[in-house]
Amino acid sequence: MSKKLTDNGLFDSSRMMLPQHKEEILKHQHELNRNNKPVIDEQEWQLIGEVLSASFNQHVRVTLELFDPFETKTVSGFVTVINTYRKEIKLCYDDEWEWINFGDIIAAST
């Protein structure tokens, strides 16, 4: 009996983890891998704009790197619409299309 009362013995034998606690621990570990958005200077924005307009005007395939908090996403296709008011482009690839916000673009290449 005295063994249970010393060295936190009573609580060592009765540890348990609720499913909610496990979810929160996994969510916290996932959040530790979050990346910060890189700052893109004016010169890089100009190069990205040139690549996007070349894809729009000359129908050239463009490859874009998009920001995601946990990984960098790469998409490739043709720019069909550039909407400067809403600050987004329409990228078509494999008979599908996607609206991409200018703020999500990290890099662009042809």
N, C-alpha and C positions, 0 to 999 in steps of 0.2 A: 504494500500500500504506500509506503513512504517513497518508493521509486517513482510513482505516478505524480507525486507532488513536488519533486525536485527537477530541476533543469527543464522546465516547461514540458514535462512528461505527459500531463493530461491533455494538452493541446496538440502535441506531436502525434498522438495516436488518433486524433479525431479531425485531421485536416481533410478538407474537401473543396472542390472547385465547382461552382455553379456554371451551367452553360453560358449564362450571360457574362460571367467573368472571363471565361475562355474567349468569347467573341470580342470583348473589349481588349484583351491582351493581344489577340491576333490583329485587330484593327490598329492598335497602337504600334505594333511592330511594322505593319504595312506603311503607316504614316511616317515612320522614321526614314523610309527610302524615298521620300518625296524630294524632287529636284526643284530648284529655283529657276525661274524663267530668265534666260540670258538677255542682257541688254544689247540691242542691235543699234549700231551707230548710223549716222545719216548716209555715209558712203555705202554701207552694206544695203540699206534700204533702196538706194538708187540702183544698185546692181540687181536686186530682187525685182524692182520695177521694170528694168530693162528686159530681164528674162521673161517676165509675165507678159509684157507687151509684145515681145517677139513671138511668144507662143500664140498669142491672140491674133496678131496680124499675119504671121507667116505659117500658121498651123504646124508648129514645131512641138514635139513632145517635151514636156518639162517634168523634172523631178523635184518635188518639194519635201523639205524636212519640216515637220510640224511639231510644235511643243505639246508635250503631255507631261503632267507632273511626275509620272513614274517611269516613262520611257520615251524615246524619240521615235515618232511615227514617220515613215517615208511613204509618199504616194507619188504616182507617176501618171501623167495623162496630158490632155490638151485643154488649154484655157479657152472657153467659149464665150464667157461673159465676164466683164470687169465692171462691177458696180461700185463706183467711187462714193456714192452717197451712203450706202450701207457698209462700205469698207469690206467688201468680200468679193471673191471670184467664184466662178462656176467651173469646176474641173471635171471633164468627162474622161472616163476610162472604162474599157470593157463593157460597152453598152449601158453603163450606169453613170451617174453624175453626183457631185457633192458640192455644196456651198462651203467654202473655206474662208474664214475670217482672216483679214490681213495680220491681225495681232498674233495669230497662231503660227505664222510662217517664220521659221528660223533661218532657212537657207533655200536657195533655188538654183537649179542648174539645168542646162539643156542636154 
